[in-house]
């Protein structure tokens, strides 16, 4: 026959073994989750985006954060009005950033679907459509200076 203390010790040991198994399982899940997140973070940070203007005169590449990493202007691009060229560069850079944003989203969407993460980190905020570029205001004309304003010649024929 077993003593009550012996039964109590067996129950405690069984419960301790059960809790140890549960803790090992939780640790394993957390470790796998952290590895998955680290790999996803690495993929997201390595994401890039590229875009070109419709005529191919402007090509832009950006990193995962939307920072410009390459800008190629074909010789024909330099024939454009500087304001137009600047607007095209901005537009193409925004398109490249959208490609990078989509690549980051593609990394995190499966993790969201599996419940590993609630939402993807915001590396690249959505860019609002740029306002239309208005023509620069006309420069005001300088008033014409007439000699009459001075009230006559400045140099007089009188001596000192």
Buried (B, 14 or more C-beta within 10 A) or exposed (E): EEEEEEEEEEEEEEEEEEEEEEEEEEEEEEEEBEEBBEEBBEBBEEBBBBBBBEEEBBBBBBBBEBEEBEBEBBEEBEEBEEEEBEBBBBBBBBBBBBBBBEBBBEBBEEBEEEEBBEEBEEBBEEBEEEEEEEEEEEEEEEEEEEEEEEEEEEEEEEEE
